[in-house]
Structures are given as C-alpha cells and as structure tokens.
Amino acid sequence: MRHGISNKSAVWNYFKVDEDDKTNADCKLCSAKLSRGGAKGSALNTSNLIKHLKSKHDNDYKEFTDSVKKHIHSRLQASSEFSFTADIWTSSVSPVSLISLTSQWIDESFTPQRAILHAKQLRGSHTSQAIAHVFEEMLQTWGIPKTSVHVVLRDNAKNMIKAMNDAGLPSLPCVAHTLQLAVHEGLLAQRSIADAIAVGRKIVGHFKHSVLAYSRLEDIQSLF
C-alpha cells in the first residue's frame, strides 16, 4: 500500500491517517500515533498498525483476524481455478522453519488477484510426506479442492517435487531458481572461479574471527 489508503484492509476500521503527517496513523482506540512505513522511499504499509492492535487491543485484534479471513474467503469465491507459489525457509532470527502459500487468480472482471493464505511453522523433518500433508491442510482450511489448483510454483528441491506428486498437485519449478542453479553450477565448474571464491571466504573468515585483525583493517580503511 502506498500513500493512498487501501479499502481492502480491515485494519483501517481501527486506525485513521494522521492529517499532519500522512506517513503516520492514529489509533482510534487509544489515540496512539504509529508510523506506516519503514526506511525513506519505501512503500507505506500496515504492519506496525497490526502489531499495535495485537499487543494493545487483544479483543479487537481477534475481531480483526476473523474479518480478514471472511474477506479473503469472499474474494476466493470469485474464481474456480487458482495458481499458487510456495516456499520453505528458515527464520534469520530463530531456528524455525516456515512454509508459505500464496494464491493468485483472475476475478470475474478479469483482474489479477493475490492473497497470502499461509505462513506457518513447519516442524520436524521436511520429508515429502510431511510437506504434502501440510499442503493438503492449507487447501482444506480455505475450502479449495485439488481440482481447482491450476499449478503450484515451487523450487527445485527433491522433497518439494515429490511432495507435489504425492499430494496429486500439478507443479512447475520457479524460473528464477532454476536460472540461479544453472549459473551457480556453471560458475563453480570453472576451477579459477572456485579457487577465487575459496580465497575470498578465507579472507573474510580471518577478519570475522579476529578482533585485532578487524581493528587493523578499519584503521587502514580510514586512511582512504
């Protein structure tokens, strides 16, 4: 969301844009002033508003999440076929694996639509059976039959490929990920590049693990 208010977000039932500074919002429940954006030049968003609602107004937050789910459900009724993107990644702040599911479809006015349906923890071993089970649960939660799945865009991991086959879901590999793998393998196949990367890693490792060396490097850099 940019400077205009998106009427698709139910969070605006609890906030209003600050008249003096459009990058801020005022809470209608407690009058707290909150930022709507991050770094300079970045798009405005509602993340801070939702966090505030969750931490300060628990009952209203629960009401908000029910209304969001109903809104997404109503939007999904506009199509009988959906495409999905899915990914598994590890959190950078804690040893937790997450799996996400995003849906894309065309509504009755032939307008592209998109909604993040899930971003949940994936516990245990990432076997194809476990991933397939999670996918089936996610689709059942939103009442989307497998026959309505046009395609699932996934990475090239063997467990993800097998999971889609086990779940009986049509899938295709991500072009960007496939290209990344091709370039990566192509570069490392060249001895000179592999050696240069190895040397670079040793240099970085040396300064990363030696406080004295790092301090001396900073002193040298300050001269230029």
Stockholm file with secondary structure:
# STOCKHOLM 1.0

chainA/1-224         MRHGISNKSAVWNYFKVDEDDKTNADCKLCSAKLSRGGAKGSALNTSNLIKHLKSKHDNDYKEFTDSVKKHIHSRLQASSEFSFTADIWTSSVSPVSLISLTSQWIDESFTPQRAILHAKQLRGSHTSQAIAHVFEEMLQTWGIPKTSVHVVLRDNAKNMIKAMNDAGLPSLPCVAHTLQLAVHEGLLAQRSIADAIAVGRKIVGHFKHSVLAYSRLEDIQSLF
#=GR chainA/1-224 SS CCSSCCTTCGGGGSEEECSSCTTEEEETTTCCEEECCCSTTCCCCSHHHHHHHHHHCHHHHHHHHHHHHHHHHHHHTTCSCEEEEEEEEECSSSSCEEEEEEEEEECTTSCEEEEEEEEEECCSCCCHHHHHHHHHHHHHHTTCCGGGEEEEEECSCHHHHHHHHHHTCCEEECHHHHHHHHHHHHHHTSHHHHHHHHHHHHHHHHHHHCHHHHHHHHHHHTTC
#=GC SS_cons         CCSSCCTTCGGGGSEEECSSCTTEEEETTTCCEEECCCSTTCCCCSHHHHHHHHHHCHHHHHHHHHHHHHHHHHHHTTCSCEEEEEEEEECSSSSCEEEEEEEEEECTTSCEEEEEEEEEECCSCCCHHHHHHHHHHHHHHTTCCGGGEEEEEECSCHHHHHHHHHHTCCEEECHHHHHHHHHHHHHHTSHHHHHHHHHHHHHHHHHHHCHHHHHHHHHHHTTC
//
